[in-house]
Every structure is written in C-alpha cells, then in structure tokens.
Amino acid sequence: MKAVKQGILSAALALTSISAVAGPFYISQAADFNAYIMEDMQGAHSDVEGRLAVGGNLTLDNYGLGLQLNDQGSKPVFVGGGDAKMRDSRVYNGDAVAAGTIDIDETVGLYNDPDTHNTNAFYQDSSFDFATTNAEVLYKSSLWGAYSANAQVELGINDANELWGINFSGTSDVNVFSIDAQTLSSPNKKITIDIPDTSYAIINVMGEAVELFNTGFHLPDDQKFPDNDSNGEQQDRHTGLYNERVLFNFVDATSLVMNGIGFKGSILAPLADVTFSDGHIDGNLIVKSLRSAENQNTGQINNYGFSGFTSVSEPATGLVLAFAAFLLTRRRKKTA
C-alpha cells in the first residue's frame, strides 16, 4: 500500500493571530443549537438530543427534541421561523416556539425535567432573528474556507488504486485542512483525526456534491471514535473529548447525502440541502435544509458541539483581505 499527500501545506496560517487564541471560531447564535437548519426540515423516527432551530417550515413524525438537555434557563428547545407540524413527537426540558402556524395534536407531549424552568408550552413567537444569523453563518463558512491549510491530508491507496483511508494530521493549536469533495466521498474508507488533545481541526471541503457512507472515524491509535450505548444511562455517554474539536466546513456543497454513518464532529454546510438517513452525528449540524431519504429514518443528532464556537475572535486585516480575494475569485469563475 502507498500513501499520497494532498494540499501540501503553507508555512503558516493566513493570519498570525489565529494560533494565539484558543477557539476563535464564533458563529453567532447558530452554535447555540445542536441543529440549526436555515430553511426547511422534515424528520421521522429520530431525535435531536439538544436544541433545534429551523428557519423555514418544520414537519416531524415520531420525533424527539431536547431529551439530553439539562437546566438551560428560559431558552426554548425548539425555535421555528415558519410553520411547525408535529405528530407522535416529544419536546423535553423546555418550551417550543414558532413564528407561523403551530399544528400539533394529542400525540405530541411537552415534558420538563424537575430541574428546568420552562412552561411546557408551544406558542407563537417571532423574536429570533434568522435573517441575521443565516447571513453570519454564510459569511463565516466562506471566511474559514479561505484560510490557508497548515496541516496535511494523507491518502491511503491500495494496490488496486482504491482509496481506503484519509488521515488528517496536524500539530498546531488550530489545524486547517483542505480536501476536495470527490475524495471525501470515496466509499469504504476510514477517516483518522490525528491532532493534539487541546487543539482544533477545521476541515475545509471544496466541491458542490458530497456523499458519505461506509465511512468510519478513527483516532491515531486506530481505535474508533467512541459511541454512546443507545441503551445506556446518561453516565454511559462518551464525553465528546475528541469529536468536539473537529469541524467539517463544506464551503461549496449544495448537496450533502449521508447514509448509515456515525459522523464524529460538527458540520457547517450553509449552502447544502442535506439528506441524512439511518445514522447519527455527534456534533453541531448547521445546514441549509434537512430531510431523510424516502421511507428511511432521519439521522439522529446527538447533543455534542464544536467547542471552538465558545470564544469570540475578530478577524484580522490579513484574513479580511484573504476573504475579499476569495470572493473575487469565486465571482470571476462564475462570470467566466
């Protein structure tokens, strides 16, 4: 077997201040939700363990929201910018609000843990600013996508010239990778994240169409990323130590299909219509729209998140210039 390297690294990041600030990847209120869907969402036979925001219309059947939340004050578990329709569903540990029509019946339960402070209600409210939040999500994805790579992507190729593994390896405080969508979409492979325990991985994916299946996530010692026992108690859940430092930024993707995959890390794909079936993600899911394939369960969204979202760092002048150049290049390509 042989290995090839993709995207040979630049000597440093485009802006020098990035490595001096822990967790500079702030993305406004979208990161306050386990799943943030900019437009419409349809879900069935699954759940979002944390908070959910849907900027458009929401349709849920046999679905759960907020089961793994603890005391979060007065924050609603669900925030909708359009109409909301639910059947045979549950909302735990907080209220639900929607700006449009609320269509629920007796099959929908509103529950609270004794330690929470909400009102077990589903009511109309249009105070959340989806337009501003969506704009910032789009801006940040493009901004981070313009970062120069400072870490290496190594591809494992077998003797039949088939890809069997992708290794993301870096030693910086913030490790920025770049990979094309076609390579990431290769089937029957393992993804290895090899970065220091206290650092972050920003994996920029370039290309309009991505499909992920038959893909496993591994640590440097070749052990798989930990999973939760679906029958276990709260104390049996993994800590998120590894996946909460990994963000996949699908910069150009307009279509993202995931099927039967346990995705380890957060996904930022603000241009992508996402089809996610029969799998789970341990991280934030921030996308344009979400549905599952016909007659399949929607992928489960577990209550983990990218820890880099917790600190604010204003972009330096160098990065702003890089971002402007990036947009200009894209505009020229579209004009051509």
C-alpha positions as semicolon CSV with decimal commas, in nm:
position;residue;x (nm);y (nm);z (nm)
1;M;0,000;0,000;0,000
2;K;0,109;0,357;-0,062
3;A;0,026;0,700;0,072
4;V;-0,005;1,028;-0,112
5;K;-0,030;1,378;0,031
6;Q;-0,294;1,625;-0,075
7;G;-0,278;2,001;-0,036
8;I;0,089;2,046;0,065
9;L;0,094;2,295;0,344
10;S;0,164;2,663;0,355
11;A;0,424;2,771;0,610
12;A;0,166;2,936;0,833
13;L;-0,197;3,038;0,854
14;A;-0,316;3,338;0,659
15;L;-0,338;3,536;0,979
16;T;-0,083;3,506;1,251
17;S;-0,318;3,571;1,542
18;I;-0,526;3,258;1,491
19;S;-0,293;3,021;1,674
20;A;-0,267;3,258;1,970
21;V;-0,639;3,245;2,051
22;A;-0,800;2,922;2,172
23;G;-1,126;2,851;1,998
24;P;-1,165;3,160;1,775
25;F;-1,446;3,014;1,565
26;Y;-1,751;3,203;1,682
27;I;-2,058;3,170;1,460
28;S;-2,324;3,371;1,643
29;Q;-2,642;3,216;1,782
30;A;-2,647;2,925;1,536
31;A;-2,393;2,742;1,752
32;D;-2,629;2,766;2,048
33;F;-2,834;2,491;1,883
34;N;-2,749;2,124;1,844
35;A;-2,904;2,151;1,497
36;Y;-2,953;2,478;1,311
37;I;-3,147;2,443;0,984
38;M;-3,160;2,764;0,785
39;E;-3,465;2,672;0,577
40;D;-3,700;2,367;0,593
41;M;-3,669;2,040;0,784
42;Q;-3,856;1,710;0,765
43;G;-3,777;1,443;1,025
44;A;-3,912;1,100;1,114
45;H;-3,839;0,828;1,372
46;S;-3,538;1,000;1,524
47;D;-3,442;1,290;1,751
48;V;-3,233;1,597;1,814
49;E;-3,095;1,550;2,164
50;G;-3,028;1,921;2,217
51;R;-3,188;2,240;2,090
52;L;-3,325;2,275;1,737
53;A;-3,375;2,586;1,522
54;V;-3,549;2,576;1,183
55;G;-3,572;2,897;0,983
56;G;-3,842;2,768;0,748
57;N;-4,114;2,507;0,796
58;L;-4,079;2,203;1,023
59;T;-4,254;1,867;0,982
60;L;-4,186;1,592;1,239
61;D;-4,329;1,244;1,287
62;N;-4,226;1,011;1,572
63;Y;-3,955;1,251;1,676
64;G;-3,796;1,375;1,999
65;L;-3,641;1,710;2,089
66;G;-3,425;1,810;2,385
67;L;-3,405;1,480;2,575
68;Q;-3,041;1,529;2,678
69;L;-3,071;1,892;2,786
70;N;-3,015;1,999;3,143
71;D;-3,125;2,325;3,303
72;Q;-3,095;2,590;3,031
73;G;-3,297;2,869;3,191
74;S;-3,569;3,012;2,971
75;K;-3,427;2,909;2,633
76;P;-3,682;2,724;2,419
77;V;-3,591;2,376;2,300
78;F;-3,729;2,447;1,953
79;V;-3,728;2,781;1,768
80;G;-3,906;2,799;1,433
81;G;-3,918;3,075;1,176
82;G;-4,212;2,931;0,981
83;D;-4,490;2,676;1,033
84;A;-4,446;2,374;1,261
85;K;-4,632;2,043;1,231
86;M;-4,568;1,752;1,470
87;R;-4,726;1,411;1,520
88;D;-4,632;1,138;1,769
89;S;-4,347;1,354;1,896
90;R;-4,200;1,476;2,224
91;V;-4,046;1,804;2,340
92;Y;-3,841;1,767;2,659
93;N;-3,694;2,016;2,905
94;G;-3,833;2,338;2,770
95;D;-4,080;2,529;2,558
96;A;-4,121;2,530;2,181
97;V;-4,191;2,842;1,974
98;A;-4,266;2,908;1,607
99;A;-4,338;3,223;1,411
100;G;-4,602;3,062;1,189
101;T;-4,887;2,816;1,230
102;I;-4,846;2,553;1,503
103;D;-5,010;2,222;1,414
104;I;-4,990;1,969;1,698
105;D;-5,241;1,723;1,846
106;E;-5,279;1,493;2,144
107;T;-4,995;1,270;2,019
108;V;-4,742;1,546;2,096
109;G;-4,606;1,559;2,450
110;L;-4,442;1,858;2,620
111;Y;-4,230;1,748;2,915
112;N;-3,990;1,905;3,162
113;D;-3,729;1,768;3,394
114;P;-3,799;1,884;3,753
115;D;-3,483;2,098;3,742
116;T;-3,581;2,301;3,435
117;H;-3,767;2,630;3,444
118;N;-3,986;2,634;3,136
119;T;-4,363;2,624;3,100
120;N;-4,428;2,307;2,898
121;A;-4,582;2,518;2,622
122;F;-4,573;2,552;2,243
123;Y;-4,658;2,906;2,140
124;Q;-4,610;3,165;1,868
125;D;-4,303;3,383;1,882
126;S;-4,109;3,550;1,601
127;S;-3,837;3,725;1,801
128;F;-3,543;3,512;1,682
129;D;-3,352;3,685;1,401
130;F;-3,299;3,410;1,145
131;A;-3,204;3,653;0,865
132;T;-2,906;3,796;1,053
133;T;-2,796;3,459;1,189
134;N;-2,817;3,296;0,845
135;A;-2,611;3,575;0,694
136;E;-2,339;3,530;0,953
137;V;-2,337;3,154;0,903
138;L;-2,280;3,204;0,531
139;Y;-2,010;3,462;0,594
140;K;-1,821;3,251;0,845
141;S;-1,823;2,941;0,624
142;S;-1,670;3,138;0,337
143;L;-1,431;3,316;0,571
144;W;-1,293;2,997;0,723
145;G;-1,289;2,831;0,382
146;A;-1,040;3,098;0,274
147;Y;-0,788;3,001;0,543
148;S;-0,461;2,862;0,410
149;A;-0,404;2,498;0,501
150;N;-0,138;2,446;0,767
151;A;-0,187;2,071;0,819
152;Q;-0,160;1,769;0,598
153;V;-0,409;1,532;0,440
154;E;-0,260;1,188;0,371
155;L;-0,448;0,946;0,149
156;G;-0,409;0,569;0,184
157;I;-0,424;0,398;-0,157
158;N;-0,418;0,021;-0,205
159;D;-0,253;-0,170;-0,490
160;A;-0,575;-0,153;-0,692
161;N;-0,554;0,227;-0,674
162;E;-0,854;0,241;-0,442
163;L;-0,877;0,483;-0,150
164;W;-0,904;0,305;0,186
165;G;-0,816;0,581;0,432
166;I;-0,790;0,958;0,484
167;N;-0,561;1,081;0,761
168;F;-0,597;1,440;0,882
169;S;-0,272;1,511;1,069
170;G;-0,159;1,835;1,232
171;T;0,036;1,964;1,531
172;S;-0,081;2,327;1,559
173;D;-0,328;2,479;1,806
174;V;-0,565;2,525;1,512
175;N;-0,513;2,278;1,228
176;V;-0,664;2,379;0,895
177;F;-0,707;2,111;0,629
178;S;-0,832;2,123;0,271
179;I;-0,980;1,831;0,077
180;D;-1,194;1,801;-0,235
181;A;-1,549;1,668;-0,217
182;Q;-1,485;1,379;-0,457
183;T;-1,205;1,240;-0,242
184;L;-1,404;1,274;0,078
185;S;-1,698;1,099;-0,091
186;S;-1,497;0,783;-0,166
187;P;-1,672;0,476;-0,016
188;N;-1,535;0,201;0,211
189;K;-1,278;0,415;0,390
190;K;-1,177;0,523;0,736
191;I;-1,114;0,881;0,843
192;T;-0,842;0,935;1,102
193;I;-0,814;1,259;1,303
194;D;-0,459;1,297;1,436
195;I;-0,423;1,628;1,623
196;P;-0,314;1,723;1,978
197;D;-0,572;1,676;2,253
198;T;-0,602;2,051;2,314
199;S;-0,618;2,168;1,952
200;Y;-0,883;2,207;1,684
201;A;-0,933;2,070;1,333
202;I;-1,103;2,282;1,067
203;I;-1,154;2,061;0,761
204;N;-1,250;2,267;0,456
205;V;-1,425;2,057;0,192
206;M;-1,428;2,202;-0,161
207;G;-1,688;2,087;-0,412
208;E;-2,063;2,105;-0,472
209;A;-2,172;1,743;-0,412
210;V;-2,073;1,516;-0,122
211;E;-2,196;1,164;-0,039
212;L;-2,083;0,985;0,278
213;F;-2,150;0,618;0,354
214;N;-1,944;0,314;0,461
215;T;-1,711;0,553;0,642
216;G;-1,567;0,511;0,992
217;F;-1,395;0,766;1,217
218;H;-1,073;0,664;1,393
219;L;-0,823;0,804;1,640
220;P;-0,444;0,799;1,581
221;D;-0,405;0,466;1,765
222;D;-0,651;0,315;1,513
223;Q;-0,923;0,292;1,776
224;K;-1,267;0,405;1,665
225;F;-1,414;0,728;1,797
226;P;-1,632;0,642;2,098
227;D;-2,006;0,588;2,051
228;N;-2,288;0,609;2,301
229;D;-2,467;0,294;2,411
230;S;-2,822;0,352;2,290
231;N;-2,950;0,156;2,590
232;G;-2,715;0,318;2,841
233;E;-2,775;0,576;3,111
234;Q;-2,658;0,937;3,098
235;Q;-2,333;0,848;3,275
236;D;-2,255;0,598;2,999
237;R;-2,240;0,866;2,729
238;H;-1,898;0,950;2,594
239;T;-1,755;1,287;2,690
240;G;-1,712;1,432;2,341
241;L;-1,342;1,490;2,413
242;Y;-1,239;1,407;2,056
243;N;-1,527;1,498;1,826
244;E;-1,595;1,836;1,989
245;R;-1,266;1,966;1,845
246;V;-1,348;1,878;1,482
247;L;-1,541;2,092;1,234
248;F;-1,608;1,995;0,871
249;N;-1,676;2,312;0,672
250;F;-1,847;2,224;0,342
251;V;-1,767;2,553;0,174
252;D;-1,923;2,494;-0,170
253;A;-2,156;2,198;-0,116
254;T;-2,512;2,238;-0,238
255;S;-2,589;1,867;-0,187
256;L;-2,476;1,656;0,111
257;V;-2,602;1,297;0,138
258;M;-2,522;1,086;0,447
259;N;-2,649;0,734;0,493
260;G;-2,573;0,486;0,771
261;I;-2,280;0,685;0,903
262;G;-2,174;0,773;1,258
263;F;-2,031;1,119;1,192
264;K;-1,781;1,242;1,453
265;G;-1,753;1,619;1,455
266;S;-1,962;1,919;1,361
267;I;-2,088;2,005;1,014
268;L;-2,114;2,356;0,872
269;A;-2,277;2,346;0,526
270;P;-2,491;2,658;0,482
271;L;-2,546;2,609;0,105
272;A;-2,633;2,240;0,128
273;D;-2,963;2,059;0,105
274;V;-2,887;1,763;0,331
275;T;-3,032;1,412;0,310
276;F;-2,936;1,228;0,629
277;S;-3,069;0,876;0,684
278;D;-3,017;0,593;0,934
279;G;-2,711;0,723;1,114
280;H;-2,606;0,980;1,373
281;I;-2,385;1,283;1,420
282;D;-2,205;1,374;1,743
283;G;-2,178;1,749;1,692
284;N;-2,348;2,062;1,564
285;L;-2,536;2,030;1,236
286;I;-2,564;2,371;1,066
287;V;-2,708;2,335;0,715
288;K;-2,947;2,490;0,464
289;S;-3,217;2,218;0,477
290;L;-3,259;1,869;0,621
291;R;-3,459;1,561;0,531
292;S;-3,415;1,183;0,513
293;A;-3,441;0,956;0,212
294;E;-3,789;0,823;0,139
295;N;-3,906;0,555;0,386
296;Q;-3,590;0,586;0,595
297;N;-3,534;0,721;0,945
298;T;-3,376;1,062;0,976
299;G;-3,022;1,061;1,113
300;Q;-3,000;1,121;1,487
301;I;-2,836;1,443;1,608
302;N;-2,662;1,384;1,941
303;N;-2,610;1,666;2,187
304;Y;-2,245;1,750;2,126
305;G;-2,097;2,061;1,972
306;F;-1,780;2,216;1,838
307;S;-1,612;2,367;2,144
308;G;-1,432;2,625;1,929
309;F;-1,759;2,813;1,894
310;T;-1,739;2,933;2,254
311;S;-1,481;3,212;2,211
312;V;-1,500;3,525;2,000
313;S;-1,211;3,649;1,786
314;E;-1,249;3,932;1,538
315;P;-1,082;3,859;1,203
316;A;-0,755;4,039;1,145
317;T;-0,697;4,262;0,845
318;G;-0,498;3,994;0,665
319;L;-0,783;3,748;0,685
320;V;-1,037;4,005;0,570
321;L;-0,819;4,070;0,264
322;A;-0,790;3,697;0,204
323;F;-1,166;3,666;0,229
324;A;-1,219;3,951;-0,019
325;A;-0,977;3,787;-0,264
326;F;-1,158;3,456;-0,217
327;L;-1,495;3,612;-0,302
328;L;-1,346;3,793;-0,602
329;T;-1,202;3,467;-0,736
330;R;-1,537;3,291;-0,699
331;R;-1,715;3,578;-0,871
332;R;-1,471;3,567;-1,166
333;K;-1,520;3,192;-1,202
334;K;-1,899;3,233;-1,209
335;T;-1,872;3,516;-1,465
336;A;-1,650;3,302;-1,687
